[in-house]
Amino acid sequence: MYARGVELPRDYNMAVELLDHHPVDRLAVIDDDGRHTYGWLAERARRAAGALRELGVQPEQRVALCMLDTVEFPAAFLGAIRMGAVPVLLNTLLTPDDYRYLLRDSRACALIVSDALATKLAPAIADAPALHAVAVARSSLGGEAGAYPRWEALVEAGPSLEEPAQTTRDDVAFWLYSSGSTGKPKGAMHLQGSAIQTAELYAKPILGITGDDVVYSAAKLFFAYGLGNSLTFPFAVGACAVLLAERPTPAAVMRTFAAHRPTIFCGVPTLFAQLLADHGLGRQEGLRVSTSAGEALPRHIGEQWRERVGSDILDGIGSTEMLHIFLSNRPGDIAYGTTGQPVPGYELELRADGGGLAADGEEGSLWVNGPTACVGYWADRERSLATFHGPWTRTGDRYIRDAAGRWTYCGRADDMLKVGGIWVSPFEVESALAAHPAVLEAAVVGHEDADGLTKPKAFVVGKPGQTVAVEELKAFVKATLAPFKYPRWIEQVAELPKTATGKIQRFKLRGR
């Protein structure tokens, strides 16, 4: 049975839902340029819609957005949706070859790109036959527009589109490209009605978000987790979002805490670990809750954060395909080291390797049924069929559920190791390594020994000023886990390869 979530009318436009029902003088966004009200942002989105129409964009055509986190991002994104176009969000951290692939794959007819990124995208723009319009948006990081028009000038000169497109809740509203942890990125097509479901099912009942909240997400707007945190959730209730164009370094996060005192902070495990390591992090008055996604949050990080900061991290799991978090801890019911329990409105199953459902205490593959699933991958039938099965989505994650109904992450299906005939979760070994006081983070992959047998190999990043002793680390893990799980080889590295969502790219480590 299909999990439907909150009932929506058939005639529905996501941009109208998120922008047209708030007091015009209410604060919506704080960015590097200042403070912007809902009235200003709603008019900006209407003018962005008009500017896209003047550029020749038609309803249902795709508009690529490669933009840093400024107020122009939500204005362009919701403006495109308002006029019935389909914004395609591009990761701002990619290479020119990546952008060439994404522009050609999406067949976007228009592109809005931040000035700091325009030069990097120039080769891809020249090799995108469907692209007929490009505009450059200003950012605090700076950059030249070159031969392209300035987006702000087009918006300010263009007409205001008062009447939204006559879309339905089941029309495609926007695309999100998967992070590409393996293979080429996949264009996940999301519906007009999906985003508000994430707010109704997760943000309101789990986060308890209200119009009084100030939300700061270190995770950027261009991918699913950040889009919900910084756009859907605050705009669904009339809260304020803090947007920063720069990278979310620990120093930038600490400045943001001091300047804007967010009540909700959204990060990833690596960032929480970095903030705890050596950045003068203390109690944050007013910060009532944080969220973590991308990778499972190790127990010790959650416990240290609560002790140091004075509030909890809600660890959860979502995906590009499901748009946001569907399994999560919640305030007053937190078990660090687990991902909590299913978010009401989603149905989860743990499927055993031999068929049927896994019993409590038995590891299996996580499948989810919910109203926020994308309708498939663009132009990729094979991978669509492998992932989407009627109302069910195969996540590719491995979990164990205990008798209390709490779910514990074991790793990705393609990352699992078989050591001596027994399955080993890389995440379990990584968590044990990261609990050592000298280790900031760790990644574990399979490596063949001299006999051609697979054993765990670890890559570790040390904390600033700390020396990582290999034999000491091995003994530390042996004392924590079953002896066969300890890493036979440990290599210290400066950093771990990750996707934009913070997921460790273990396939790159396997290839070293």
Secondary structure, DSSP 8 states (H G I E B T S, - for coil): -----S---SB--HHHHHHTTS-TTSEEEEETTEEEEHHHHHHHHHHHHHHHHHTT--TT-EEEEE--SSTHHHHHHHHHHHTT-EEEE--TT--HHHHHHHHHHHT-SEEEEEGGGHHHHHHHHHT-TT--EEEEE--TT----TTS-BHHHHHHHS----S----BTTSEEEEEE---SSSS--EEEEETTHHHHHIIIIIIIII---TT-EEEESS-TTSHHHHIIIIIHHHHHT-EEE--SS---HHHHHHHHHHH--SEEEE-HHHHHHHHHHS-----TT--EEEE-SS---HHHHHHHHHHHSSEEEEEE--TTT-S-SEE-BTTB--TTS--EE-TT-EEEEE-TTSSB--TT--EEEEEE-TT--S-BTT-HHHHHHHEETTEEEEEEEEEE-TTS-EEEEEEGGG-EEETTEEE-HHHHHHHHHTSTTEEEEEEEEEE-TTS-EEEEEEEEE-TT----HHHHHHHHHTTS-GGGS-SEEEE-S---B-TTS-B-HHHHHT-
